[in-house]
Amino acid sequence: MARTRSSTPPTAPAVESEVRRVALSSYLGNTIEYYDFILYGSAAGLIFGPLFFSDLSPALATMASFATFATGYIARPGTISYSVDLTLAHRFSSHSG
């Protein structure tokens, strides 16, 4: 069954409102994400070291706390998962005829 395309392109106001909606959604998503990382980074430096790594010296406890923060930052969507997705996409797309 073939898909039929509409012969009329979307109107300018419809495209403009869609662009505006996407821009606002991106802005709000990034704002929440950066707020989360700022909040967690502050807590990692001030609270989590003595709380979770009390058997270490204060300097090592803070370093261990920041290491867990860095692990979460590196493993967030878009870094590791992005490269894995690209690898799988290339692998499976090269086998399709």
Secondary structure by P-SEA (a helix, b strand, c coil): cbbbbbcccccaaaaaaaaaaaaaaaaaaaaaaaaaaaaaaaaaaccccccccccccaaaaaaaaaaaaaaaaaaccccaaaaaaaaaaaaaaaacc
